[in-house]
Amino acid sequence: MRKVLITGATGLIGREIVKVCHDQNLVVHYLTTSKTKLSTQENYKGFYWNPVKNEIDERCFDGIDVIINLAGATISKRWTDSYKAEIISSRIMAARLLKQTIIEHQFPVKHIVSASAIGIYPDSITNYYEEDESDLSKSFLGEVVQKWETSLDEFSALGISVAKIRIGLVLSKKGGALPEIAKPIRFGAGAAFGSGDQWQSWIHIEDLAQLFVFTVTNNLEGIYNAVAPNPVSNTELTKAVAKILHKPLVLPNIPKFAMKLALGDMHILLFESQRVSASKIENAGFLFTYHHLEPALLEIFS
């Protein structure tokens, strides 16, 4: 059976990808920075690494020809100057250590499929972004994604195919943004952010996991947007969550300055607008289970 090496396998997205791998008879090796998360099972085996200290258990590459790379510090934490540096360095050091280890041991890896983010696209209410967009965001998130993708491009020099999956707003009941969006709505204090017109290019976590494994099994190369085919405005998202939870929306929209006071620089996660196309991955043959927001939310909150 084919083996895949996953970094970040114990996180929100990683756990879902592991399930899909097992459903498709892929054996999973995974790298973790936490020794308490090491496990050895028939088709799921953990190996320790610490990219900051340049440490890795090379046995993780045994029988591996493809890597799914999800490694990187979460962006959902207050962006102090030191934490901003960690967000960038965690992604670059992880990619660098994987590359160095492959070179040193001449491991026959053929393909790396890595997470990226739609934050690379500029903030716009009117644009509709496809993967070949040349205008890039000058925000901190744009800087993160550009440096992240540049570090991944270095694998091409080793003859390894590189696929970059630009992820949108991930909808899951188990974590991420959606439970935080739903929390005030449940207590009757929900409201859209700013004008509410900013686009939210979202994806159900089950579709996201399937998309990663589809990219692996079909040996896809290049950049792919991981967003559902029907983005919505922040107002539409807020109203849809309220409708599913049977809660009224009575408060005025939350102004930008209030969220900047509460969240600091991280507030841009709520106010940036990127309307992003799913056409390229669909044209490659990927079929979304959740095309529209309401069925996705119904599944999550049922």
N, C-alpha and C positions, 0 to 999 in steps of 0.2 A: 504493500500500500504506500501511496505517496505521503511524504512527510512535509509539513510546513513549520517554519520557525516564526513565532509571533513575539514581538516585544509589546509590552503593555497589555498582555492577555488577561490580566486580572482586573482591569478597569471596566467601566460601564460598557464601552463599545467592544472591547476585547472579549469579554465574557460571552457576548452575543455571537461574535465571530467564531469563537471556539465551538459553540453549539452547532452552528452551520457546518463547520469543518467536520465535526463528528457525524452529522446527518449525511454528509457526502463521503464518508469513509476516508477522511484525511486524518492522519496521525499528527498530533500537535506536540511540538517541543516549544517551550516558552521560556523567556528570560524575565527574571524579576529581581528588583533591588531589595526585596524583603525576604530574608531567609525563612520567615514563618509561613510564607506562601508557596514554599517548595513542596511539590507533590509528585509521586511516581505512581502512575496507573498504566494500564495496558496501552492506551492511546493518548495519554496526556502526561507529559513529563517536564518538570521544571528544572531550570538551571539558574544559578546565581550570576548576576553581573553588577558592576558599579561603574558606570561610564565616567563619573567624576574622578575616580581613582584609577581608571583605565584597567579595571579588572573584569574578566569574563571567563566563564567555564567553557572552554573550546568544544567540549563534548556535545554542546547544544547543536553543533553543525553536523553531527553524524547522520548521514543519509539525506541531508537537506539540499534541495535545489531552489527553493523559493522562500522569501522572507516577507511577512506582513509586519510593517513597522508602524507602531502606534505610540512610540516612546516620546515623552515630553511632559514637562510640568503643566498642570492645569492652568487655563487662563481665567478660571472662575474663582479667583482669589485676589484680594486687593493689590493693585499694581504699585507697590513702592518701587523706587529706583533699583533696589537690590533684587526685588522679585522679578522685575522686568528683565534684568540681566539673566536671571535663572531660567525664565521662560525660553529665551533664545538659546542659551548655552546648553540646556538639557537636550534640546533637539539636535543641535549640531554635534555635541559630544557623543550622543548615542549613535548617530550615523557614522561618525568618524571611527568609533571603536568597532562597529560591525565591518566597515571597509578594511580597517587595518588587520583585523583577524582573518578575513577572507584572503587578503594578500599574503600574510605571513604563512598561512597553512595551505594556501592554494586550494581552498574549498571550492567545489564545482557549482557554486550558486549561479543560476541562470536568470533570476527574476526577483526584483524587489517591488512590492506594492506598498506604498507609504501613504499614511494620512497626510493631508494638507488642509487648507481652509479657504472658504470663499472670501475671507477677510482681505485677500490679495486684491480684490476688485474695488475700485473707488466707490465712495458713497454717492449714490445717485437715485433720484426718484424716477427718472425717465429712461435710463439706459437698461438694456437687456443683455446680460453678459454671457458670452460663450467662451470656451477655453482658449481661443486664440486672441483674446483681448490683450492689446499691447499697453494700454494705459493702466498703471498700477497704483494702488492706494499709497498715499504718503503718511498714513496713520501708523501708530505703533504696531497694530495687527498686520498691516501691510508689510512693514519691515520684518516682522517675525516670519511671515509666510515666504517672503522673498529669500531670506537667508536660509530657511528650512529647505526650500526647493533647490536652492543652489547646492546645498550640502548633499542632496540626493542625486543631483546630476553627475556628481563625481563617480558614481557607480558605473556610469556608461563607459568610462575609460577602461573598466575592467572587462568589458564585453557583456555586462549584465543589463538586461532590459529593465527599464524604470517606468513604473506607473505611479502617478501622483493623483490621489483622490481628494479633491477639494470639497470638504464637508460643510454643509449648511447647519441650520438649527436642528439639533437632534431631538426628536420627541420620544421620550421613554417615561414609563411610570417609576423606574428605579433610580432616577437621578438626572443630572443635567438641568437645563433651564426650565422645563415644563412644570415640575412640582413647585418651583419658585414662582412661576407665573400664576399657577393655580391657587397658591396659598392665600393671597389677599382676596381673591375672588370668592373662595370658600367662606370667608368671613365678611362678605358684603363690602369689601374695600377695594375691589378691582377697578382698574382704569387703564386706558391706553397711555402710551408714553409720547410726550411731545405732541406733534400734529397728528400722530397715529397713521400718517400716510407712508411711513418708511416700510419698505418691502422686507418680508421675512421669508427667505427661501429655506424651507424646512424639509426634513426627511424622517420618516418613521424608523426607529432603530432596527427593526427586523429587515426592512428594505436595505438599510445601510450595510448590515452584516452580510446579507445576500450579495450585495453589489461588490464588496471586497472579495468574496470567494469566487464570484463570477469572473472578476478581473484576473484572479489566479488561474482558474481552470481554463479560461480562454486565452491565456498568455497575452493579455492586452498591455499595450505600451503607450506612454504619453500621459496627457492630463485629462482627467474626467471629473466633471462636476457631480457631486453626490447630493442631489437635491431632488425632491419630488417635482413632477411636471407642472404643478400649479401653485406657484408662490402666492402669498396673501399679504395684505397690509397688516401692520401691527394692530390696527383697530379691528380688522376682520378676525385676527387670531384671538384677541381678547374677547370679542363677542362670541366666538365659537366655543371657547373654553367655558364661558359663563353659561351658554345655552346647554352644553352637555352636563354641566354641574347644577343646572336649574337654579341659577343665582342671578339676581338683577345687577345691572351696571348703572349706578346712580351718581357716581362721583365724576367730577371734571377730569380731563386728561392731566397726567402728572407732568409738570414742567421740567425741562432739561436741567435747569439750575438746581432743582431740589435733588435730583438723582446724582448730579455731580458732587453736591455736598455729601451725600450718603455714600457714594461709591468711589469718588475720585475719578481718575482717568478711565477706570473700567466702565464708566457709565456709557461709553460709546458702543458697547455691546448691545445696548437697548435702543440706540438712536441711529446707528448706521443703517443705510438702506442699500441692499444689493439684490436686484431681481436677476436670477441666474437660471440659465437654460439647462434642461436635462436631456436635450436632443441627442447629444453625441453618444452617451451611454445607451440610450434607447436604440439608436441606429446600429449599435454594436450587438443588439439582440437582447438587452436586459429588459425584463418585464417587471414593472413596479406592482406590488400588491396594493399599495396605498397611493393612489394618484391625487386624491382630494383630501382636504384637511379634516372634514367632519367625520368620515369613516375611520380615519387614523385616530382621532381623539376618542371616538366611541370605543374602539378596541382598547385603548389605553385606560380609559376611565371606567370600563365595564366591570 
